[in-house]
Amino acid sequence: MIFRITGWIRQPEEHRELGLVLLLACVHGLLFLLLVPPWQHYDEPSHLEYSWLIAHNRTFPATGEFNQALRQQLAASMVEHNFFRGKATNLSLISPINPVWIGVTQITKLPLYYVVVAGPLSLILSGDVTLQLYSARLISFIFFLISIIAAYGIVRELFPGKHPLVWMVPATLALLPGFVDVMTSINDDVGAAAIFSLFLWACVRLTVRGFTIPLFISVILLSGLCLFTKNTIAFAVPLALVPLTFSISIGKRRYLPWMILVSLAAMALVAMLGWGEAAHWYRQSSEQKVTRVEREDAPLGKFAFQLTRSAAPTSRVFQIIPANQVDRLRGKTLTLGAWIWAETAGKARTPMLSDETQSTYHEVEVGSKLKYFAFPVVLSNNAGRVQIILSTGTYTQGDPGKIFYDGITLIEGNHDPSTPPNFEDINGRKGVWQGQPFTNIIKNSSAEDSWPWVRPWADHTVGAYYPGRPSFFVPALLDLQAAQWYYQITVKQLLQTFWAKFGWAHVNLLGYRPYTILGIITLSGMLGALISFWRYRHKVPWEIITLFGAALVFVWIGTITRGISSIASGLIFIPSARYAYAAIVPTALILNIGWLEIFQGLQNRLRLRQWVLRATFFSFFLILDSVALFSLYSFYYRA
């Protein structure tokens, strides 16, 4: 890749557009770097702390390590620059023992970005922390320019000559306010965006030009760098198989790489996923088998829930009650019940209702004979996320090993538990209890319906690199009713932060409904891209589509589901687009393909000249950037 860039330098006329885009990026990037006050980016104080400790100690800091003197300087600088404006704080700068608060520690993060920042930082360790902040931001600014060069290289490889996309895509990166804001901050997402863009560039060249030793080494080396930069791009290691496989196709056997990749993908899915877990229930168990089992003695349908009690961590499954249901049920009396039995006699837990203010269940005696247990519970007026939990509880010697549940019911009203309800269907959705018809709030109460589950080894392996567990976000992708509110808020947040939402996602664009306009522009780009792909479906390089498609799916799905545990927890986390900026090049490429498709359609009808495209493109970003910079200035300097 170095030789490629030096070749461009020797041919300045051919790459004049890149020079102009980089000039725009320098002006725009430095404006953001200097305009945004110190510490007004996501976790900027603790990101600086990580690099500072590496530079100061000449080694990686241990988990929990901190330097109290540094933290006092950081906190004092945060106070000096009005970081806590409008917020009540009891920040103590003189505690001799407890670490001064500067935000969530970043020391457990992958180290590559912080090592790069630590190099120049080591030269000014004795200087003011604010000076160190701007020095570190300058390193991020260099990463920003690298990502633009990589974008140019990728698009030029795919669209040689004077194709408009050659300047449109890198110019989008240079002028996109949200991206520029993050890329001139101290954050490992900066390193992720730059390194992964370089990785994609190497992958594209290897795919388009075929196998060569330098390109092979570039792909392998850059995939390894991704592994040490940020967990959001660790998937670059398996993704490298895509260009490597396509690059070795020989002669007319173009089908061979596809067969290899499809076979590998199928084997990976079979190894990682199984089928047969109870639908609408979330699994939290180290058991190697599903908790949904077929039982001849099941009182409702053919299946029941099976939990195995052992000295291993507690095994449990739970169902999330949708938020709209919770709103309706607060303060009401409900009846919670189930058939429970076991292989041997002993104690077991009834289903548990947890609403963040209380966890209600009973300890009961069970045996091999089926017995229905029920009890009333009042949902708190302050109930938050509500779950129905089947749990083995703590294991003690003599407890039954396997416990079975069926016909879990959560019904409005206080019902007599002496006689079980009569269900009208094997799923237990409706029935009659003591002459009164009811609708069960629990879905799939008898485990008759199934969906995929993540095998424990895959859950732990993937979970080591991504926040949360695949065993949670895979069912959450299918449980749309329970997760609907989360997806709505997250998509809105991602749209806004992708384009222009600053600070810690608390500084909005000024103006009349700017995000609605940006949403329309985004949808038009996506729709135009679909039309373009359909028109050129027989000409598009499907190898590149596969590479970029996989990158987009991994990055954007990973971003969307990053806070998915919020649907089951009172701790709500809504991710921002900075986690998806690793895929900024294919994302910008799709949007620009769509916009270009729309322009060319208008050009054919209205006989527009080509300069109109440039004028429209740069006018749009000029307006957007002006509003963005004015919004930042108004928020931080005019209040």
CORVENFEN-V494307 format. One record per pair of residues at least 12 apart in sequence whose C-alpha atoms are under 10 Angstrom apart, sorted by sequence separation. I is the first residue (numbers start at 1). GAP is how many residues later the second one is. If there is no record, write none. Layout:
i:gap
I:GAP
I:GAP
This chain:
i:gap
53:12
79:12
120:12
121:12
154:12
155:12
202:12
203:12
206:12
223:12
224:12
225:12
245:12
246:12
277:12
278:12
292:12
293:12
294:12
305:12
338:12
339:12
349:12
350:12
351:12
362:12
391:12
409:12
420:12
421:12
422:12
428:12
429:12
458:12
459:12
493:12
496:12
533:12
562:12
563:12
53:13
152:13
153:13
155:13
202:13
203:13
206:13
223:13
224:13
244:13
245:13
276:13
277:13
278:13
279:13
291:13
292:13
293:13
337:13
338:13
349:13
350:13
361:13
362:13
407:13
420:13
421:13
422:13
424:13
427:13
428:13
429:13
458:13
459:13
496:13
561:13
562:13
563:13
599:13
600:13
53:14
121:14
152:14
155:14
179:14
202:14
205:14
222:14
223:14
243:14
246:14
276:14
277:14
278:14
291:14
292:14
293:14
336:14
337:14
348:14
349:14
350:14
361:14
390:14
407:14
419:14
420:14
421:14
423:14
428:14
429:14
456:14
500:14
501:14
560:14
561:14
562:14
599:14
50:15
52:15
76:15
120:15
121:15
151:15
152:15
154:15
155:15
202:15
203:15
204:15
222:15
223:15
242:15
245:15
246:15
274:15
275:15
276:15
277:15
278:15
290:15
291:15
292:15
336:15
337:15
348:15
349:15
350:15
360:15
361:15
390:15
419:15
421:15
422:15
423:15
427:15
428:15
429:15
454:15
455:15
456:15
500:15
559:15
560:15
50:16
75:16
76:16
120:16
151:16
152:16
154:16
202:16
203:16
220:16
221:16
223:16
224:16
242:16
245:16
274:16
276:16
277:16
290:16
291:16
336:16
347:16
348:16
349:16
360:16
361:16
407:16
417:16
421:16
422:16
423:16
427:16
428:16
429:16
454:16
455:16
499:16
559:16
560:16
49:17
53:17
75:17
76:17
119:17
152:17
153:17
201:17
202:17
203:17
219:17
220:17
223:17
276:17
289:17
290:17
291:17
336:17
347:17
348:17
349:17
360:17
416:17
417:17
421:17
423:17
427:17
428:17
429:17
453:17
454:17
559:17
560:17
562:17
596:17
599:17
49:18
52:18
75:18
117:18
118:18
120:18
121:18
151:18
152:18
201:18
202:18
219:18
222:18
242:18
346:18
347:18
348:18
359:18
360:18
390:18
415:18
416:18
426:18
427:18
428:18
453:18
454:18
496:18
497:18
500:18
559:18
595:18
74:19
117:19
120:19
151:19
152:19
199:19
200:19
202:19
203:19
241:19
242:19
346:19
347:19
348:19
360:19
407:19
408:19
409:19
411:19
415:19
426:19
427:19
428:19
452:19
453:19
454:19
496:19
499:19
559:19
560:19
72:20
73:20
116:20
117:20
119:20
150:20
151:20
198:20
199:20
202:20
203:20
220:20
241:20
287:20
345:20
346:20
347:20
358:20
388:20
407:20
408:20
409:20
426:20
427:20
428:20
454:20
495:20
496:20
498:20
499:20
559:20
560:20
49:21
72:21
117:21
118:21
148:21
149:21
151:21
152:21
198:21
199:21
202:21
219:21
220:21
287:21
345:21
346:21
358:21
388:21
406:21
407:21
415:21
426:21
427:21
453:21
454:21
495:21
556:21
558:21
559:21
596:21
49:22
71:22
72:22
114:22
117:22
148:22
151:22
199:22
200:22
219:22
285:22
344:22
345:22
346:22
350:22
351:22
357:22
358:22
388:22
406:22
407:22
411:22
426:22
427:22
452:22
453:22
496:22
558:22
559:22
595:22
72:23
116:23
117:23
147:23
148:23
199:23
200:23
241:23
285:23
342:23
343:23
344:23
345:23
350:23
351:23
357:23
451:23
452:23
492:23
495:23
496:23
499:23
556:23
557:23
69:24
78:24
116:24
148:24
198:24
199:24
216:24
219:24
220:24
291:24
336:24
337:24
340:24
341:24
342:24
343:24
344:24
345:24
350:24
353:24
355:24
356:24
357:24
451:24
492:24
495:24
555:24
556:24
46:25
49:25
68:25
69:25
75:25
145:25
148:25
197:25
198:25
199:25
219:25
278:25
287:25
291:25
330:25
336:25
340:25
341:25
342:25
343:25
344:25
350:25
352:25
353:25
354:25
355:25
357:25
358:25
413:25
555:25
556:25
592:25
45:26
48:26
68:26
74:26
75:26
76:26
113:26
147:26
148:26
196:26
199:26
278:26
286:26
287:26
291:26
340:26
341:26
342:26
343:26
353:26
354:26
355:26
356:26
357:26
412:26
452:26
554:26
555:26
556:26
68:27
69:27
72:27
73:27
74:27
75:27
113:27
147:27
195:27
196:27
199:27
216:27
278:27
285:27
286:27
339:27
340:27
341:27
342:27
355:27
356:27
357:27
359:27
411:27
412:27
451:27
492:27
495:27
555:27
556:27
46:28
68:28
71:28
72:28
74:28
75:28
145:28
195:28
198:28
216:28
277:28
285:28
286:28
287:28
340:28
341:28
342:28
355:28
356:28
357:28
358:28
359:28
360:28
361:28
410:28
411:28
412:28
552:28
555:28
45:29
68:29
71:29
72:29
144:29
145:29
196:29
215:29
284:29
285:29
286:29
326:29
340:29
341:29
354:29
355:29
356:29
357:29
359:29
360:29
361:29
410:29
411:29
412:29
554:29
555:29
45:30
68:30
69:30
70:30
71:30
72:30
113:30
144:30
195:30
196:30
284:30
285:30
286:30
339:30
340:30
341:30
354:30
355:30
356:30
359:30
363:30
409:30
410:30
411:30
552:30
553:30
68:31
69:31
71:31
195:31
216:31
284:31
285:31
339:31
340:31
341:31
354:31
355:31
356:31
409:31
410:31
411:31
551:31
552:31
556:31
45:32
67:32
68:32
194:32
211:32
283:32
284:32
285:32
339:32
340:32
354:32
355:32
408:32
409:32
410:32
551:32
552:32
45:33
66:33
67:33
192:33
193:33
196:33
210:33
211:33
283:33
284:33
318:33
338:33
339:33
340:33
353:33
354:33
355:33
367:33
372:33
377:33
407:33
408:33
409:33
410:33
552:33
65:34
66:34
191:34
192:34
195:34
196:34
210:34
211:34
282:34
283:34
284:34
308:34
318:34
319:34
320:34
321:34
338:34
339:34
353:34
354:34
366:34
370:34
371:34
372:34
374:34
376:34
378:34
408:34
409:34
552:34
39:35
64:35
144:35
191:35
192:35
195:35
207:35
208:35
210:35
211:35
212:35
281:35
282:35
283:35
304:35
305:35
306:35
307:35
318:35
337:35
338:35
339:35
352:35
353:35
354:35
368:35
370:35
372:35
373:35
374:35
375:35
376:35
377:35
378:35
407:35
408:35
410:35
548:35
551:35
552:35
39:36
144:36
147:36
192:36
193:36
196:36
200:36
203:36
207:36
210:36
211:36
212:36
281:36
282:36
283:36
304:36
306:36
337:36
338:36
352:36
353:36
367:36
368:36
370:36
372:36
374:36
376:36
377:36
378:36
408:36
409:36
551:36
192:37
193:37
196:37
199:37
203:37
206:37
207:37
210:37
211:37
280:37
281:37
282:37
336:37
337:37
338:37
351:37
352:37
353:37
366:37
376:37
377:37
407:37
408:37
409:37
548:37
549:37
39:38
40:38
144:38
145:38
191:38
192:38
195:38
196:38
202:38
203:38
205:38
206:38
207:38
208:38
209:38
210:38
211:38
280:38
281:38
282:38
336:38
337:38
351:38
352:38
366:38
376:38
406:38
407:38
408:38
548:38
549:38
38:39
39:39
66:39
141:39
144:39
190:39
191:39
192:39
193:39
200:39
203:39
204:39
206:39
207:39
208:39
210:39
278:39
280:39
281:39
300:39
309:39
335:39
336:39
337:39
350:39
351:39
352:39
375:39
376:39
406:39
407:39
408:39
547:39
548:39
38:40
65:40
141:40
143:40
144:40
189:40
190:40
192:40
193:40
196:40
200:40
203:40
206:40
207:40
210:40
279:40
280:40
299:40
335:40
336:40
349:40
350:40
351:40
374:40
375:40
376:40
405:40
406:40
407:40
37:41
40:41
64:41
66:41
141:41
142:41
143:41
188:41
189:41
192:41
199:41
202:41
203:41
206:41
207:41
280:41
298:41
334:41
335:41
336:41
349:41
350:41
351:41
374:41
375:41
376:41
405:41
406:41
545:41
548:41
38:42
39:42
40:42
63:42
64:42
65:42
140:42
141:42
142:42
188:42
189:42
192:42
205:42
206:42
207:42
334:42
335:42
349:42
350:42
374:42
375:42
405:42
406:42
548:42
38:43
39:43
40:43
63:43
64:43
140:43
141:43
147:43
151:43
154:43
188:43
189:43
200:43
204:43
298:43
333:43
334:43
335:43
348:43
349:43
374:43
37:44
38:44
39:44
63:44
64:44
139:44
140:44
141:44
147:44
150:44
153:44
154:44
157:44
189:44
203:44
333:44
334:44
348:44
349:44
373:44
374:44
37:45
38:45
62:45
63:45
137:45
138:45
139:45
140:45
141:45
146:45
147:45
149:45
150:45
153:45
332:45
333:45
334:45
347:45
348:45
372:45
373:45
374:45
37:46
61:46
62:46
137:46
138:46
139:46
140:46
144:46
147:46
148:46
150:46
151:46
154:46
155:46
158:46
331:46
332:46
333:46
347:46
348:46
372:46
373:46
374:46
60:47
61:47
137:47
138:47
139:47
140:47
143:47
144:47
146:47
147:47
150:47
151:47
153:47
154:47
157:47
158:47
331:47
332:47
333:47
372:47
373:47
136:48
137:48
138:48
140:48
142:48
143:48
146:48
147:48
149:48
150:48
153:48
154:48
157:48
330:48
331:48
332:48
371:48
372:48
81:49
136:49
137:49
140:49
141:49
143:49
144:49
145:49
146:49
147:49
148:49
149:49
150:49
151:49
152:49
153:49
154:49
155:49
329:49
330:49
331:49
332:49
347:49
371:49
372:49
134:50
136:50
137:50
140:50
143:50
144:50
147:50
148:50
150:50
151:50
154:50
158:50
329:50
330:50
331:50
60:51
77:51
134:51
135:51
136:51
139:51
140:51
143:51
146:51
147:51
150:51
153:51
154:51
157:51
329:51
330:51
331:51
347:51
348:51
77:52
78:52
133:52
134:52
139:52
142:52
143:52
146:52
149:52
150:52
153:52
157:52
329:52
330:52
331:52
336:52
346:52
347:52
348:52
49:53
54:53
76:53
77:53
133:53
326:53
330:53
345:53
346:53
347:53
53:54
60:54
74:54
140:54
147:54
326:54
327:54
329:54
330:54
344:54
345:54
346:54
348:54
349:54
351:54
388:54
46:55
47:55
50:55
51:55
60:55
73:55
74:55
326:55
327:55
344:55
345:55
346:55
348:55
350:55
45:56
46:56
47:56
49:56
50:56
51:56
59:56
73:56
74:56
327:56
344:56
345:56
347:56
348:56
45:57
46:57
47:57
49:57
50:57
54:57
58:57
73:57
326:57
327:57
342:57
343:57
344:57
346:57
351:57
353:57
533:57
44:58
45:58
46:58
47:58
48:58
49:58
50:58
71:58
326:58
342:58
343:58
344:58
345:58
350:58
351:58
532:58
43:59
44:59
45:59
46:59
47:59
50:59
55:59
70:59
74:59
326:59
341:59
342:59
343:59
344:59
351:59
43:60
44:60
45:60
46:60
47:60
51:60
54:60
55:60
58:60
326:60
342:60
343:60
529:60
530:60
533:60
42:61
43:61
45:61
46:61
50:61
51:61
53:61
54:61
55:61
58:61
323:61
325:61
341:61
342:61
343:61
526:61
529:61
532:61
533:61
43:62
44:62
47:62
51:62
52:62
53:62
55:62
56:62
323:62
341:62
342:62
494:62
528:62
529:62
531:62
532:62
39:63
43:63
51:63
52:63
54:63
55:63
322:63
323:63
340:63
341:63
342:63
525:63
527:63
528:63
529:63
530:63
531:63
532:63
50:64
51:64
54:64
55:64
58:64
321:64
322:64
340:64
341:64
525:64
526:64
527:64
528:64
529:64
530:64
532:64
533:64
49:65
50:65
51:65
52:65
53:65
54:65
55:65
56:65
57:65
320:65
321:65
322:65
339:65
340:65
341:65
494:65
525:65
526:65
528:65
529:65
532:65
47:66
48:66
51:66
52:66
55:66
56:66
320:66
321:66
338:66
339:66
340:66
494:66
525:66
526:66
527:66
528:66
529:66
531:66
532:66
47:67
50:67
51:67
52:67
54:67
55:67
319:67
320:67
321:67
338:67
339:67
340:67
493:67
524:67
525:67
526:67
527:67
528:67
529:67
530:67
531:67
50:68
51:68
54:68
55:68
319:68
320:68
337:68
338:68
339:68
340:68
523:68
525:68
526:68
527:68
528:68
529:68
48:69
49:69
52:69
53:69
55:69
56:69
117:69
318:69
319:69
320:69
337:69
338:69
339:69
490:69
491:69
522:69
525:69
526:69
528:69
529:69
47:70
48:70
51:70
52:70
55:70
56:70
317:70
318:70
319:70
337:70
338:70
339:70
490:70
505:70
521:70
522:70
524:70
525:70
527:70
528:70
51:71
297:71
299:71
317:71
318:71
319:71
337:71
338:71
490:71
505:71
523:71
524:71
525:71
527:71
528:71
52:72
53:72
114:72
297:72
298:72
299:72
317:72
318:72
336:72
337:72
338:72
490:72
504:72
522:72
523:72
525:72
48:73
52:73
113:73
114:73
297:73
299:73
316:73
317:73
318:73
336:73
337:73
487:73
490:73
521:73
522:73
524:73
525:73
528:73
113:74
114:74
316:74
317:74
335:74
336:74
337:74
486:74
487:74
490:74
521:74
524:74
113:75
116:75
315:75
316:75
317:75
334:75
335:75
336:75
486:75
501:75
112:76
113:76
315:76
316:76
334:76
335:76
336:76
487:76
501:76
52:77
111:77
113:77
114:77
314:77
315:77
316:77
334:77
335:77
336:77
486:77
487:77
500:77
110:78
113:78
314:78
315:78
333:78
334:78
335:78
336:78
337:78
486:78
497:78
498:78
499:78
109:79
112:79
113:79
313:79
314:79
315:79
333:79
334:79
335:79
336:79
338:79
486:79
497:79
498:79
49:80
52:80
112:80
313:80
314:80
332:80
333:80
334:80
335:80
337:80
477:80
486:80
487:80
494:80
496:80
497:80
498:80
48:81
106:81
313:81
314:81
332:81
333:81
334:81
335:81
336:81
339:81
483:81
486:81
493:81
494:81
495:81
496:81
497:81
498:81
106:82
113:82
309:82
310:82
312:82
313:82
332:82
333:82
335:82
338:82
483:82
485:82
492:82
493:82
494:82
495:82
498:82
307:83
308:83
309:83
310:83
311:83
312:83
329:83
337:83
338:83
477:83
483:83
484:83
490:83
491:83
493:83
494:83
498:83
45:84
48:84
52:84
306:84
307:84
308:84
309:84
310:84
311:84
337:84
473:84
477:84
483:84
490:84
491:84
492:84
493:84
494:84
48:85
51:85
305:85
307:85
309:85
310:85
311:85
473:85
476:85
482:85
483:85
489:85
490:85
491:85
494:85
47:86
306:86
309:86
310:86
311:86
482:86
486:86
489:86
490:86
491:86
494:86
498:86
308:87
309:87
310:87
473:87
474:87
477:87
486:87
487:87
490:87
45:88
48:88
473:88
476:88
486:88
44:89
47:89
48:89
310:89
472:89
473:89
476:89
309:90
310:90
473:90
38:91
39:91
309:91
310:91
467:91
470:91
473:91
476:91
38:92
308:92
309:92
310:92
466:92
472:92
473:92
37:93
38:93
44:93
308:93
309:93
466:93
468:93
469:93
472:93
39:94
307:94
308:94
309:94
467:94
468:94
38:95
307:95
308:95
467:95
468:95
469:95
38:96
306:96
307:96
308:96
466:96
467:96
468:96
469:96
472:96
306:97
307:97
467:97
468:97
305:98
306:98
307:98
467:98
304:99
305:99
306:99
34:100
304:100
305:100
306:100
33:101
303:101
304:101
305:101
303:102
304:102
305:102
34:103
303:103
304:103
305:103
33:104
302:104
303:104
304:104
336:104
33:105
301:105
336:105
285:106
298:106
299:106
300:106
301:106
336:106
518:106
30:107
33:107
281:107
282:107
283:107
284:107
298:107
299:107
300:107
338:107
339:107
30:108
33:108
281:108
298:108
299:108
338:108
29:109
32:109
281:109
295:109
298:109
514:110
30:111
293:111
29:112
113:112
292:112
29:113
112:113
291:113
292:113
514:113
112:114
115:114
26:115
29:115
112:115
113:115
114:115
509:115
25:116
26:116
29:116
110:116
111:116
112:116
113:116
325:116
511:116
110:117
111:117
112:117
113:117
510:117
26:118
110:118
111:118
112:118
509:118
510:118
25:119
26:119
109:119
110:119
111:119
322:119
509:119
510:119
25:120
109:120
110:120
321:120
508:120
509:120
510:120
511:120
109:121
110:121
321:121
507:121
509:121
510:121
22:122
23:122
109:122
300:122
320:122
321:122
509:122
510:122
22:123
25:123
300:123
303:123
319:123
320:123
508:123
509:123
21:124
22:124
301:124
302:124
303:124
319:124
500:124
507:124
508:124
510:124
300:125
301:125
319:125
499:125
500:125
507:125
510:125
22:126
300:126
301:126
319:126
502:126
509:126
21:127
22:127
299:127
300:127
301:127
500:127
501:127
507:127
508:127
21:128
300:128
500:128
507:128
499:129
500:129
502:129
503:129
506:129
507:129
18:130
19:130
501:130
502:130
18:131
21:131
500:131
501:131
503:133
18:134
17:135
18:135
51:135
15:137
47:138
48:138
47:139
48:139
41:140
42:140
46:140
47:140
305:140
41:141
44:141
45:141
46:141
47:141
304:141
305:141
43:142
44:142
45:142
304:142
305:142
41:143
42:143
43:143
44:143
303:143
304:143
305:143
5:144
41:144
42:144
43:144
302:144
303:144
304:144
5:145
17:145
25:145
29:145
32:145
36:145
40:145
41:145
42:145
300:145
301:145
302:145
303:145
21:146
25:146
28:146
29:146
35:146
39:146
41:146
300:146
301:146
302:146
303:146
14:147
20:147
21:147
24:147
25:147
27:147
28:147
33:147
38:147
39:147
299:147
300:147
301:147
5:148
14:148
18:148
21:148
22:148
25:148
26:148
27:148
28:148
29:148
32:148
33:148
36:148
298:148
300:148
1:149
4:149
17:149
18:149
21:149
22:149
25:149
28:149
31:149
32:149
33:149
36:149
17:150
21:150
24:150
25:150
29:150
30:150
31:150
32:150
33:150
34:150
15:151
16:151
17:151
20:151
21:151
23:151
24:151
25:151
29:151
30:151
32:151
33:151
1:152
15:152
18:152
21:152
22:152
28:152
29:152
32:152
33:152
17:153
18:153
21:153
28:153
29:153
31:153
32:153
294:153
17:154
21:154
29:154
30:154
292:154
293:154
294:154
25:155
29:155
292:155
293:155
291:156
292:156
320:156
292:157
322:157
324:157
325:157
292:158
322:158
323:158
324:158
320:159
322:159
323:159
319:160
321:160
322:160
323:160
281:161
320:161
321:161
322:161
323:161
324:161
280:162
281:162
290:162
320:162
321:162
322:162
323:162
280:163
281:163
290:163
319:163
320:163
322:163
279:164
280:164
281:164
289:164
290:164
279:165
280:165
290:165
278:166
279:166
281:166
288:166
289:166
278:167
280:167
288:167
289:167
278:168
279:168
287:168
288:168
278:169
279:169
280:169
281:169
286:169
287:169
288:169
277:170
278:170
279:170
280:170
281:170
283:170
285:170
286:170
276:171
277:171
278:171
279:171
280:171
282:171
283:171
285:171
286:171
276:172
277:172
278:172
279:172
284:172
276:173
277:173
278:173
279:173
286:173
276:174
277:174
278:174
279:174
286:174
275:175
276:175
277:175
278:175
275:176
276:176
277:176
274:177
275:177
276:177
277:177
274:178
275:178
273:179
274:179
275:179
273:180
274:180
275:180
387:180
272:181
273:181
274:181
385:181
386:181
387:181
272:182
273:182
385:182
386:182
387:182
271:183
272:183
273:183
384:183
385:183
386:183
270:184
271:184
272:184
384:184
385:184
386:184
269:185
270:185
272:185
273:185
284:185
384:185
385:185
271:186
272:186
273:186
285:186
384:186
385:186
271:187
272:187
284:187
383:187
283:188
284:188
282:189
283:189
268:190
272:190
282:190
281:191
282:191
282:192
283:192
282:193
281:194
282:194
280:195
281:195
279:196
280:196
1:197
282:197
273:198
277:198
280:198
281:198
279:199
280:199
1:200
279:200
280:200
1:201
273:201
280:201
280:202
1:204
356:212
1:213
355:213
356:213
1:214
355:214
356:214
355:215
1:217
235:227
234:228
235:230
231:231
234:231
233:232
234:232
231:233
232:233
233:233
231:234
232:234
230:235
231:235
232:235
230:236
231:236
227:238
323:244
322:245
321:246
322:246
320:247
321:247
320:248
319:249
320:249
318:250
258:285
257:286
282:286
247:296
246:297
245:298
246:298
243:300
242:301
243:301
242:302
243:303
242:304
243:304
242:305
241:306
240:307
239:308
242:308
239:309
239:311
239:312
236:314
182:315
235:315
236:315
239:315
182:316
235:316
178:318
179:318
233:318
236:318
178:319
179:319
180:319
181:319
235:319
177:320
178:320
179:320
180:320
181:320
182:320
235:320
177:321
178:321
179:321
181:321
182:321
233:321
176:322
177:322
178:322
179:322
181:322
232:322
233:322
176:323
177:323
178:323
232:323
176:324
177:324
178:324
232:324
177:325
233:325
232:326
232:327
232:330
208:333
207:334
208:335
207:336
208:336
207:337
204:339
204:340
207:340
203:341
204:343
203:344
204:344
203:345
233:346
200:347
232:347
233:347
200:348
231:348
232:348
230:349
232:349
233:349
232:350
233:350
200:351
230:352
110:355
196:355
158:383
200:383
197:384
201:384
193:385
196:385
197:385
200:385
158:386
192:386
193:386
196:386
197:386
200:386
192:387
193:387
194:387
195:387
196:387
197:387
190:388
192:388
193:388
194:388
196:388
197:388
189:389
190:389
192:389
193:389
194:389
196:389
197:389
188:390
189:390
192:390
193:390
194:390
187:391
188:391
189:391
190:391
191:391
192:391
193:391
194:391
189:392
190:392
193:392
189:393
182:395
183:395
182:396
181:397
179:398
183:398
178:399
179:399
182:399
178:400
179:402
178:403
179:405
173:411
172:412
173:412
176:412
172:413
169:415
170:415
173:415
169:416
172:416
169:417
171:417
172:417
169:418
170:418
169:419
170:419
172:419
168:420
169:420
172:420
168:421
169:421
169:422
165:423
166:423
169:423
165:424
168:424
169:424
168:425
165:427
164:428
165:428
168:428
164:429
155:430
154:431
155:431
165:431
154:432
164:432
151:433
152:433
151:434
155:434
147:435
150:435
151:435
154:435
148:436
147:437
148:437
151:437
147:438
151:438
175:443
177:444
168:445
172:445
176:445
164:446
168:446
171:446
172:446
175:446
167:447
171:447
174:447
175:447
177:447
178:447
176:448
177:448
164:449
168:449
172:449
175:449
176:449
177:449
164:450
168:450
171:450
175:450
177:450
178:450
177:451
176:452
177:452
42:460
43:460
44:460
41:461
42:461
43:461
40:462
41:462
42:462
40:463
41:463
42:463
39:464
40:464
41:464
39:465
40:465
36:466
37:466
40:466
36:467
40:467
42:536
85:551
82:554
81:555
36:593
35:594
37:595
32:596
36:596
37:596
40:596
28:597
32:597
35:597
36:597
31:598
35:598
37:599
32:600
36:600
37:600
28:601
35:601
36:601
35:602
